[in-house]
Amino acid sequence: MSEIGEIDEGFYSRQLYVLGHEAMKRMGTTNVLIAGMRGLGVEIAKNVILSGVKSVTVQDEGRAEWSDLSSQFFLKESHLGQNRATCSLQQLSALNPHVSVSAHTGPLNEDLLLQFQVVLLTDSSLDDQKRFDELCHSRGIKFIVADTKGLCGQLFCDFGEEFEFEDGEKPASAMIQSVSQANPGVVICTDDQQHKFLDGSKVFFSEVQGMTELNTIGPVEIKDRGKYSFSIGDTSAFSKYERGGVVTEVKQSWKLKFKPLGKALLDHQLLKMNDYGKEQRHHTLHLAFQALHGFVKKEQRLPRPRSQSDADALLAIVGELNTVAQLEQLDEAAVRTLSYTAQGNLAPINAFIGGLAAQEVIKACSGKFTPLQQWLYFDALECLPEEEDQLTECSLSAKGTRYDGQTAVFGPAFQEKLERLKYFLVGAGAIGCELLKNFALMGLGAGEEGHITVTDMDFIERSNLNRQFLFRSQDIGKPKSDIAAKAVREMNPQMNISAHGNCLDPDSEGVYDYDFFKGLDGVAAALDNVKARVYLDGRCVQHQKPLLEGGTLGCQGHSLVVVPHLTTSYGPDTSKPNDAFPLCTLKNFPHRIEHTLQWGRDQFEGLFKQTPENVNLFLRDERFVERTLDHGDAEALEILGGLWSSLEDMEGGGQRPKSWEDCVSWARCKWETLYNNDIRQLLHCFPPGEVTATGLPFWAGAKRCPHPLTFDPNSTTHMEYVVAAANLYGQIFGISGTRDCASIRETLEQVHVPSFTPKSSVKIHLTDKEMKEEKQEDRDDAEKARLEDLKGKLASSSLKSSSMQMYPTDFEKDDDSNFHMDYIVAASNLRAENYDIPTANRHKSKGIAGRIIPAIATTTAAVAGLMCLELYKLVQGHRNIKHYRSAYMYLPVTYILFSLPTQAKNFEVAGKKYTLWDDFLVEGRRRGEQEMTLGELVQHIKDKYRLTISGLYYGNAILYRGQEERLKQRLSDVVGMVTKTEIPLHKKMLELMPSFAEDEDCEIVPAIRYLLL
């Protein structure tokens, strides 16, 4: 925040789509105190500072120790013996220029706490927690406690006697199909989208025609009647409903009452369960954490790692507490494990609990989302070895290394194994930064034999800085992977890491080949799209490597682990495309702002990207016209017509400009076509009073009756369209423009806008099916003649000149100087005005048209923490699926669901069971011999697996289906002959899909992985 009420939208771009402007403004007035700057405290401080509160004060009286370095990412070995808060201050301050950050090295006291609206304690005694919460509760200060010990974590919230908040969900809305005159009146919504109102919700009406009384009444309560209807009050005396209308939910605020910590300790009903099957354990942990405070108070230390006597003492204290709590059954094993590991200080646990705790701080500051009420416990005891007796007290003692906090839990042998690993991280964005931070603190790949390879093709943008915390403003424009690798080397100088700028796709298989994957111990995916995840998952299955995968969408997050020969894989892409709106809706019948924005984005792509690309293809490809004709007459007419217009200048009847004035003229005429002429043509085909064959109004429900616009040079939106369109049009032809509206208005006075008369011969499709069917019909003679005419014109050799080259524009949402979003916003809002759809501001339009994924640092940190906990389990070598966890979180309501991964499913081929991890690995050149023939491969499979290959496929190519003559050819020669391409030199393994005579109908079979070594 630069000042109250003013939000830096460039820096907070992705977070604004999560919290909204009003919540961000409230945060910008809040001062936060975070006590304790060990690993958990600095994790919370990092996330809170990035979120954009007014100020953060970090407090710590303690001095940096070796064990801190295993999770405190801003401390270095040179800081040992120095105050933790002071040493962290510079790095924390650099995270967000809009947040004031200060350090306090004295003790906590009443005068200090009263300066803040939110207070969060870590690494604190139970006595301090009770004392300071009592003060905060009485003074209306929001109070939070976060704590981690080894593999266990605790979170507590007290937001006072009465905390008012919004649930954070966007108001639901729906379009109206009809409203009955009855008591109660029944509202039926259009059938293209189910309404999302809950029974008892309050709504208001707008834009209703006929029964206009609905537009003026206050919020009314509804009763749900199903997916598409609900009832309201008495409408029998209202006017008859005609058409149109939108119903919108009225968002209500909610209030919660909290107990102070001293009373909440006794209320087990306030424990929030987050891992089903662990309810008893977490009730026990509620007592065990209290007991741990008692142990420390008495002994002035935490229990020693693997000390049986200390565990017995802790268990005795828990037993005493249970005389009051009266739990039916104590999980004694969990108490002992907590005692054994309490000195542990683990980065992944701190990342997860720190992310959750920071999200509660944001709730306290913003009044948005439902706060935790009031306790949450978490454990990941499954990370420990299955045979724990291999860990002894003496083997876990501190050695004075940066990994002491981790070896206190897992021992030195485990640490050495971690350091020897070779991992591949794909993506250095938000989750990638968090993973690399955790990797550095854990020591993954930090030994002589270990190594991490990270690749990301993106460069750092300003909007990244709000959550990709390894980057700073001076890094903008630099490769993400390079800067991320440099940052984690500073955290842990022992890190062995290589940074690449490659996109992981088939084109990079020359780099990430068989040898590369064979040398890996595992892969981590920090990707932002499903297609890339699916591809990487396939490579991991192909090379039998474990995969850690995680993703976020605003406050939602997930993590999963793929374990070879144990779990199923990530799987195929089942997502729907973002632009899956019916084409006819976009073209003629929009009724939501999302439709007009997608239409505007399509206009941009067609005018300023696709057409220029087609021109350039035409100039260098002699067969471009011939290839285009293969697409079908309708598409060919559109492409070749646009091509000819872009090659022929305006004097010759085309649209190729020679000057800036020509660009302005084109933009003005395009405005007239889109917002006046096309609408008049639509209304000529379907007049406002049109009725369907069944006698119902045509313009009803989702079909909003449009009206043409009249150009007004004094209208801001009209001029914004012309300015943006003219400049973009000039750019694709290499003509410079201007933003000077006064000079553009002068040019507009000289523009001749052709008159327009609607045509009765024009056919407008009502459905995509109609459009598809017409495309498949034979064109009439006039259209065929038009195609022949275009072919003749484009055959002219004079057109094949380098001076005709154009400059396609790739849409870029984040550069405010390039006219891209100017065009999209103006184009969309003008079309919305045509159809009386509420317009959208630039921020909302950018989110929808730019397909921006909402993001916030808290979720990212928590997801990365969970992924690294699964990494611990992989390093342990766990083969029992019950040790692993998939996770889904929705932080607005602190909902976290853990479940076991799905086990790899069996399938049968000729009576024998296989899973997706099974394959037939064949060495094509065994012991230096010549490559085997196709026939030898067939015989090899027959001899080894007792299966007869009846068909063999490579991708879409049929290598063998009974062709005897191919059996004598080398297999690679058959591949080259069928695919008509040479196998790349880097390709050392071919994935072949067989069918077998023993089971011809089997849909799933193991692949033959054929090595060309």
N, C-alpha and C positions, 0 to 999 in steps of 0.2 A: 504494500500500500504506500503510495507516495504521500498521500494525506487522506484524512477522513473523507469518505464518500467518493474518493477517486481510486479506481482500480486499474492496475497495469494489466490490460487484457492480453498483451503479448506474453508476459511472463506467466500469468495464471490461466492461459488459454484453455488447457484441458481440464483444469480443476473447476473452472467456472461452470462447465457443463455438468459437474457433479453437485456443486453447492449452490450455484446461482448468485446473482449480484447482491441481493439483500443479505443473505447469510455471510457472504464475504465482507460486506460492509460492517456487520456486527462484529466479526472476528477482528477487523481492523481497529477496533476500539478496546480490545481486551489485552490485559497484561497477565502473563503466565509465569509462575515460579516452578522450576523443576529441580528437585533436590536429589543429589547423588549423581556423580558423573563417571560411574563405572560403565560397563557395556550397555546395560539396559537404559540407564539415564541418558547417555549420549544418543542412543537409537531414538528414544522418544523426543529428545530435544531436536534432533535433525528433522524428524517428520513434522513436528509442530512449527518449527521455523519455516520450513518450506510451505506450510499451509497458509501463512500470511496473517498471523496475529499481529497485534501492535508491537508487543515486546516480549522477550523471553529472558528471564534471569536464571542462570544456572548456578546452583549452590553446591559446594562440597568442601569440607574441611580436610578431606583425606589426601594422602600422597600416593602417587602412581606406584604400583607394584608389578612384578612380573606377571602375575595371574591376570591383571587387567588387560594385558596386551592380546589375550586370546579373544577378546570381544570389543574392546574400546578402540575403534578404528581411527581416532584422531590422536592417540598417544603413540609415542615412539620410544625406543630404548633410551634415547637421550633425556626423556622426561621422567625417568625413574627417580623417585624421591621428591618430585615436585608436585605442587597442588594440581589435582586433576581438572578442576574447573578452569583455572588460569591457563593451563596448557591446551585446553580445548577451545578456548574463546575465539582465537583468530579464525580457525577453520569453521566454527559454527557461524561466526559473523559473515563469512564469505558466502554462505549458502543462499542468502536472500537479502538483497540490498534494501528491501522495503521493511525489514523487521529489525528493531533495535535489540541487540543482544549484549548482555552484561554478565559479569561473574561476581559472585559473592562467596568469599572464603571463610566468613565467620559462621558461628552457629545459627540455627534457626531460632527465631523468637517471635513473640506476638507482634512487635512493631514491624518486623519484616513481612510477615504473612499478610498483615492488613493492607499492604500496598498492592495486592493482587486480587484479580477476580477468579482466578483458577490456580489451585495449588496441587502439585503432584509430587508424591514422595516415592523414592526408590531407596533400597539399601538402608532402611530405617528400622528402628526398634518399635515393638508393639506399643510400648509406653508412649513414645513420641507420636505414633499414629493416632492413638486414642486422644491424647492431649490436644494435638493440633486440629484434629477433626472436630472436637467439641467446640473449639474457637471458631473454626470456619463455618460449622453448621449454624452457630448462633448469629453469625455476621453475614450470612447469605453468600459465602465464598464456596465455590464448587471445589470439592476435595476428592482426590484420586490417589490410590495406592497401587503400585505395580512392583512385583517382586519375582525374581527367578532364583532358583537354587538347583544347580545341576540340570536335570532333565524335566524339572517341574516348574510351573509358573502360576502366579496368583494375580488377580486384578480385582479392585474394589472401587466403587463409585458412591459418593454421597453428594447429591446436588441440592440438598436442603429440604426444608419443610414443604415447599411447593415449587416445582420446576415446570415451566411451560415450554412446550416445544411443538414443532411441526413434524409430521412424519416424513417429509422429504420427497414423497412421491409426487409426480406431476399430476395436476388435476385431470381426471378422465373426461373425455368428451365423446359425443356420438352425434351422427346426423339423423334427422327424423324422417321417417317414411309416412307416418300418419299419427293423428291424435283423435281419440274418440270423444264425442260429447256425451259424457256419462258420469256417474258417481260410483266408483271413482273413474276418472279418465284414464284410458290406457294409451301409453305411448309406444309405438312400434318403431324401432330403429332400422336403418337400411341394413340389408343382409350382406354387405361386403365386409363388415367388421362387427364382431360381437361387442356389446357395451361392457364396460368394466366397472360399473357402479355396484357397490355393495348394498345389501338390504339396509335401509335406514339412512343412506347417504342423503345429503341435501344438494339440490341442483338448481341452476337457473337456466332460463330459456332466452334465446336471441334469434333474430332473423326469421321468426315464424311469420308466414303469410296466411291471412284468413283469421285464424284464432290468435289475433295480435295481443289479446289480454295476457297471454303467457309471457310476452316480452317485458311486461311491466310489473308482474307480481314478484314478490320477494322470493328468497330461496325456499323450495318446497321439499319435503321429505318424500322419498320414493319407497315403493315396495317392489322388490325384484320378482319378475314373473318368468324368467328364463333368459336365454342367451341374447335375445333381441328385443325384449319388451319389459316394461315396468309400469306400475300404476302410480298416479299422483292423486291430488284431491279432486273435488267436485268440479267438473268442467261442463256440466250440462247446460249452464246458463251462458257459456262463452259462445263466440261466433264460430261458424263452421270452419274447420281446418282446410286450407287449400293446398299449400305446399311449403317445402323448405323448412329451415329451422335447425338450430344446433342446441344441444343440451350439454351443459358443462357442470362438472362437480364443483361444489364450494368446499375448499379445503378448510378443515377445522383444526384448531390448536388443541393440544392435549396437555394434561397436567399429571405429574407423578409426585408422590411423597416418598422421601427417603429417610431411613433410620440412620442415626450416627453410628460410627464404627463400633463403639462399645456395646450397643444394643444389637446391631446387625450380626455380631459374632455369634450370638446365641440363636439366631434364626436360620435354620438350615433350609427353610423354604426359599431363601434368597439366593441359593446356589443355582447358577445356570449351567445345565449339562450341555456339553458340546461333543462328547464322544460316547455314543451309545455302547452299553456294555461296561462302562467305567463308573457308573453312578456311585456304587459303594466305595470305589477307590477315591473319588473326589470328595465325598463326605468325610472320609478318613483324612484326606489331605488338608481339609479345612481345620481339623484338629491338629494335624502334624505341623502345619506352619505355625500355629500358636505355640505348640510345644517347642518348636525350634527356637522361637524367641526366648522362651523360658530357659532352654539349654544355654543359649549364648549369654543371657543375663547372669547365669550362675557361673559358667566356665570361662566367660570372656573370650570365647572362640567358637567357631563352628565345629561340628563333629568331624573327626579325622576320616579321610577316605578309607573305606572298608574296615573301619574299627568296629569290632563286635561289641566291645564294652560301651562305646558311645551310642551304638544302635540300640543296645539294651536300655540305656538310660533314657533315650528319646522315646522309646516305646512305653516305658513306665510313665513318663509324663503324659503321653497320649491317653494311657489307661485312666489316669487321674481325671483328665478333662472329660473323658467319656462318662464318668459318673454323673455329670450334669447333662451332657448331650444325649446319652443313652442310645447310641447307635446299636442296632441289633447285632451287627457284625463289623468288626474292624478289619481292614486290609493290612494285616501286620507286615506282609511282604513289602507293601508300598512304603510303610513307615521306615522299615530297615533300608530300603533302597534310597529313600530320601536322605537318610543319615549318611549312607555310604558315599553319596554323590553331592552333598550340600556345598562342598567347597568348589564344585565345578562352576565354571563361568563360560557358557557356550554361546557362540555367536548366533546360531540358528534359533535357539530358544529366545534369546533377547530380541532378535529380529521379529519373531512372531508376536510375542507379548508386547514388544515395543510398538508394533504397528497397531495392535488393538487398543493399547493405552492412548496412543496419540489420536486415534479416531474418537475416543471418549473425550479427550481435551477439545477436539473440534466441535463435538456436540455441545459441550459446556459453553464454548465461546459463541457459537452461532445460533443456538436454539433450534438447530435442525437435526432431524433423525432422533430415533428413540434411544435414550441412554441405557446402559447396562444397569439392571436393578437386581442385586447390587454386587454379588460375588461371582467370579468365574475362576475355575481351576483348569489347568491343562497339564498333561504329562505325556512324555514320549519315551516311557521306560522300555518300549520295544526296541529302542536303539542299542540297548546293552547286549553283550554277547549271550548266546543261549546257554553257554556253560560259564556262569559267572565265577565259578571257583578258580578260574585261571587268573583272576585279579586278586592281588594281596595288598595289605596295607602298606608294606614297605615299597612295593613296586610303584605305588601311586604318589609317593611323597614328592614335594616340589623340588625341581632340579635347577631353578633359576633360569628358565627359558621362556620365550614368548608363548609357548603352548602349555604352560603349567595349568591354566584353567581348564584345558581340555583333557590333559593326561590325568588330572584328578578324577575324571569320570571313566575314561576308556583305557588308560595305561599307555606306556611308552611304545609297546609293540604296535598297537593300533595307530599311533601317531606316525611311526615310521612307514607303515603301510600307506597311510594317507599321502605322505610326502612323495612316495614312489609312483603315484598314479598319473596316468596321462588322460586328460579330459578335453573334450571338444565342446566349446560353448558357442552356440549360434545365436547371435543377437547381443548387442551391447547397448541396448536402450534402457528403459526403466528397470525391468526385471533383470536384464543383463548386468547393469551396474550393481544392483543389490547382490546378485549371485557372486560377482567377482569380489565384492567386499567380503562376503562370507567365506569364499574360497581362500582369500588372502589370510583372514584371521584363523581359519582352520588349518592352514598350511597345505592345502590340496595342491599337489604337484610342485611343492617347494623344495623337494629333495634333489639330489644329484640326478637320479633317474627319472624324476617326475617332470611333467610339463603340461601347460594349458595352452590350447590354441583357441583364440577368439576371432570370429569373423563378423563383420557388419559392413554393408555397403553404404550406409547412410553417413551424412555429415551433421554436425551439431547445429541445431537451430535454437533461437532464443526460447521458444516455447518448451524446449526439452529441459531447461534449467530448473523448472519447478518440481521435477520428480527424478530426474536422472542426475543424482547428487554428486557424481564423480566429475561433472563438467562445470566450468565457470564461464563467465561472460567473455573472457579473453580466448576461450576455446571455440567460439562460434565460427562455423565454417570449416573446422578441422574434422578429420575422420573420427568417428566415435570410437572405433576399436583401438586406435592408436592412443587417444587420450585416456581411455578407460584403463588400458594396460599400464600406461605410465603412472596413473593415479594409484593403482593397487601395488605397484612396485614400491611406491613411497610408503604405503601402509606396511608392507612386508618386503624388505629388500631381498629376501631369499626366494621370492616368486620367480619361477621360470615360465615366461609367458610370451607367446608370439601373437602379433596382431595382424589380421588380414582384412582386406576390403572387398571380399568376394560375396556375391549373392549365392546362397546355396541352392543350386538348381542343376539340371542336367548339363548346362554349359560349364559348370565348375568341376565336373567329375574328373577332369584331368589333374586337378589339384587334390581333391578329396577322393582319391581312388581306393582301390582294393588295399594297397599297402598302408595307406593312411588309416583307414578304418581298422585294419587288422592290428595296428599298433596301439589302438585306443583301449582304455579300460571302461569308458562310458561317455555319454553325450548328454548335454543339457540344452534344452530348447527355450529360448527367451524371444519368441517370435510374436509378431502382431497380426498374423493372418493364418487361416486354417489351411490354405493350400500349401504353404511352406511347411507347416507342421506335418501334414500328411506325407509330403515328400521325404522329410527327414526321418519320420517314423519308418517309412519303407526302407530307407538305407540302413537303419538300425536293425530291422528285422533281417534284412539281407545279410548283414555282417554279424548278427547275433550279439548286439551290444545293448546294454541297458540304457534307458532313456528317462531323464527327468524332464517333466513338462509342466509348465504353469502359464496362467494367463489372467488378465484382469479386464474388467469393464467397469470403470468408475469404482464404486464401493463393492462390486462383486469380484470374486476371485476364485480360482480353482488350482489345484495341483494334483498331479498323478505321477506314478512311477510305472515304468514298463520293465519287467524283469524277464529276461530270456528263459524260455522253457517253464515259466511259472504263471505269468499273467498274460492277458490279451494285450494287443498293441493299441496304440492311439486310434487306429482304424481309418476308414475312408472318410472323405469330405461329405458330410450330410447337411452342411449349412445352405441356406438359401441366399441368392444374390441380393445385394442391397437395393438394386434398382428393379426389383421384380414387380413393378406396377404394370397393369395391363396397358399396352400401347395406346389403345383407344381412349382409355382414361386420360393419359397424358396428353394425347393429341387433341381431344375434343370435349372431354367431360371431367375435368379436374374438380375435386371438391375439398381438398386439403392442401395446406401450404406445402407439404412434402411433394405433392404432385407438381405444383408450379415450379418448385425448386429443381426437381429432377428434369422437368421440361427445359428450364433455363440452362441446366448443366448439359443436356443433350444438344441444345442450340449452340452452346459454346463449342462443344466437341465437333459438331458437324461443320460449323462455319469457319472456325479458326484452327482446327487441327486436321480433321479428316480430309477436307477438300484440298488444302495445301499439300498434304501428304500424297493424295491422289495425283496432283499435278506433277510433283517431283518424281513419282513412280512412272508416270506417263513419259516424262522427259528422258528417263534412262532405260525404260523397259520397252522394247519394240513390240512386245506381245501384250501390253497392258490392256488395250481395247479388246483384243480377242479373249483374254482371261476374264475381263469384266462381263462380257456377253454370256459367259458360262454361268453367271449368277442368276440368270433369269431376266426376262424383259423388263419387269417393273424396277428391279434394283439397278439394272444396267442403265435404264433411262435416267434414274435419279443421279447415279454416279457420273455418267458421261455428260449429262446436262450441266451439273455443277462444274465439271471439268472445263467444258467449253466456255461457260460464263466467266470462269477465272482466267481464261487465256485470251478471250476477245475483249477489246477495250470498250468503254461505254459508248463511244461514237458509233461503233459497229454493232451495237445491240447487246454487248456483253456487260460484264460488271467489273472489268479490270480497271482500276483507277490509275490516272496519270499524275494526280496531284492530291494534296490534302483536302482541297475543296471537293474532289470527287468522293473521297472517303466520307465526308460529312453528308454529302448528297445520298450516298448509299445507305448510311445509317438512318437518315430521316425516312427514306422510302421503305427500308426494312421495318421501321417502327410502324409505318402506316399499314404494311402488309400484315404484320403479326397481331396488332391490337385494334385494327379497324376492319380491314378488308376480310381477313379470315373469319372474324366473328360475324360480320354481315353475311358472308356466304353460309356459315353454319345456321344462322337464324332464317336464312332464305329456305334452306332445306328442312329445318325444323322450327317453324314459327313459335313464338311464346305460347300461343293457345293450342298447340298441337296435342292431339290425343292419340293414344295407342289403339290397336285393333280391338282391345277389350273395353275401350271407352275411358281409360284412366289418363290423367295428364302425362304427357311425355316428359315435361320438365318437372320432375318430382323426385323426392328422395335424394339419391346420390347424384342425380343429374341437375345441376344448378343452371338456371337459365342465364346466359351471359348477356352483356351489352357492350357495344363497341365504344372505344374511347376516341376522343377528339384531341389531336395534338395541341399542346399549349406550351410555348417556349418559356412561360413563366412558372411552369410546374417543375419543382425540383426533381421528381422522379423521372419525368419525361426527358429533361435535359441530362440527367445522369445516365440514362440509357444511351442517348445520342453520343455523349462525350466518350463513354466507355466503348461503345460499338465502333465509332469512327476511329478511335485510336487503335483498337485491336485489329480492325480491318487494315489500317495503314501498316501496322507492324508486319502482317503476313506478306505484304508486298514491298516491304522495305521503305515505307514512307513515314517520315516523322510527323507527329501530331502535336496537340497542345491541350491543356486543361482550361484554357482561357474561355470561359462561357460567353463573355461579351463578344469576342471575335467569332465564336461559333454561331451565336445568334445572328450576327450580320451575314454570315455565309448561308444560314438557313433561309434568310429572306430571298435569296436568289435560287433556291432549290425548287425545281418543278416536280410536283408530286402527281403522278398519273392518276386519272380518274379510274374508278372501279365500278363495275356493274356485276352483281351476283349472277351466276349461271345455273340454269336449271339442269344442265347435263352433268353437273358435278355430283358424284356419289360419295357420301360420308358413311363410313363403317361404324356400326354400333358395337361390334365385338371384335376381338382379335381373331376369332375363328373366321368371321366374314373376310377380314383382311387377308388372312392366309389363303383362304379358298380363292379369292380373286387373283392373288399373285400367281396361283397355279393355273389360272385360266389363260387361254390364248389371248394375246393382245389383239385389239381391233386394227384395221388397216391404217388408221391415222397414226397410231402409236408405232406400228412397224415402220411406217414411212419416216417418222421422227427419228427412230433409231438409225435407219439407213442414212438419213441426212447428217446426223451427228458423226457417224463413221466416216462419211466422206469428208466432212470439215476437218476432223481430227487427223485425217491421213495427210494433210498438208505438211510438207517438210519444213515450211517456214515457222511452224510452231515449235519445232524441236531446237529451240535456242536457249542457251544458258541464261539469257536475260529474262526468260520466262520463269526461272526458278522462284519458288515461294519459301516462306519461313514459317513452318507449322508452330503452333503454340501449345505447349503442355501446361495443363491447368495446375496452378500453384496457389493454394488458398492463403498462405501465410505472408505473402509479399504484398503490402498495401499499396505499393507504387506501380503495380503492373496492370491495373484495370480489370483483373480477372474477377475478383469478388465484386467489384463495382458493377460489372456487367451482369453477373448472376443475380445479385440482389435486385437491381433495377428490372431486369427481364422477368424475374419471378413475381415481384410485387405488382408490376403492371398487369401481368396475366391474372394475378389474384384479384386485382381491381376489376378486371373484365368479368370475373365470376363472383364478385362480392365475397371473396374469401378473405378473412383477416390477414393482413400482411405480417411480415416478420422482419425484425431488425437485423442488422448486419451480423451480430454475434450468433443469433439463432440460425440465420441463413448459412453462415459459415459452417456451423456444426452439422447441419443436415446435408448441404450440397458438398461440403468437403469431406463428408463421411468421417468426421472426427470421432475418435474413440475417447470417451470421457476417461480421465485418469486422475488418480490422487496417490500421493506417496505412501500413505498408510497401508493401503491394500497391497501395493507392490512389495513393501518390506515384509508384510506378513506372509505373502505367497512364497517369496524367496526363502524365508525361514523354513517353511514347511518342506520345500523342495530339498533343502540341505539336510533336514532330518531324515528324509528318505535316502539321501546319499550316505549318511552314517550306516543305515541298514544294509545298503549294497556293499559297503566296505566290510561290514561284519560277515557278509556272505550268507545272510539269512535265506533259507530255502523253504520256510514255512510261510505261506501267504498271509497268515494271521498277524504277522509282524508288520506288514506294510499297510499304508493308508492312502486312500484317495481323499481329497478334501474339497468341499465347496463352502464358501463363506459369503455372507451378505451383511456387511458391517453396519448398515443403517439400523438394524435391529440386533446386532451382535449375534447373528445366527451363523453357526459354524457346524457343518455336518461332516463327520469323518466316517468313512466306510472302507471295507476291505476292497482291494482291487478285484476286478473280474478275472476269474481264472481262465487260462487259455482253453478254448473249447476243443474237444476232440472231433475229428471227422474220420470216416473210414474209406479206405481204398482197398478193394479186393479182400475185405474182411480184416484188414490190419488198421489199427488206430494211429492217427497222426495229429499234430497241432500245427499252427501257422509257423512254429519255430523249427519244424522238421523240414529237411530238404535232402536232395540227393547230390552230394558234393562230388564232382568228377574232375580229376586232373587231366586236362586235355593233352598235356605233354609230360608224360610220366618219365622220370629218371632220364631226362634229356633226350628222349626219343622224339620222332616226328609226331606231329599232332594227329590224334586219332581221327578216323573217318566217321561219318554219320553212322555207318553200319556198325563200326566198332563201339560207338556210344550205345547204340541200341542193344548190342550183345552184352555190354558191360552192365547195363541196368537189368537185363534178363538174368545174368549170372549172379549178381550181387543181391538184387531185391526181388527176384522171381516175378517181374512185371514185364509185359510185352508192350513196347511203345507202338501205338497205332497212329499217333499224330504228334507233331512237335511244332511249337509256335514260339516266335521271338517277337514280342510286342504284338502288332497286328499282322505280322508276316507269317505265312504258313511255310515252314521249312520242310515239313515232310507229312505226307498223307498217302503213303503207299507208293510213292514214286521210286521204283527200284533203282533207276539210274543214279539217284542222288546218294545212295548208300555207300558208293565207292569214293565219294568226294570228301575232302577235309571239311570238317564242320564249319570252320570259319569261312571257307570258300562258298559253302551253301548259303550262309548268312549274307555274304557280300553279293552273291548272285540274286537272291530273292529280294533283298532290300535295295539293291542297286547303289549301295554305298559301301565304302571300305570301313572296316572296324577301326576306330581310332587307336593309335598306338598306346594311349594310356589305359585303354579298356582291358583289364586283366581278368574280368569275370563276366560271363554272359548269363543272364537269367532266362532260362528256357522253360516253357510250360508244356508238359506232356499230357497226352491222353493215353489211357491204357486199354488194351483189348480185354483185360480181365474185368474192367469196370468202366465201360464206355460212358455210362450215364452219370458218373460221378462229377459234380459241379466244382468241387474243390479238391485239388491235388497238390502234393508237395512240388516245389519248383526243382528243376535240375540246375544247380549252380555250377557252371562249366568254367574251370580255370584255364586261362591262356597263359600259363607261366612257363 
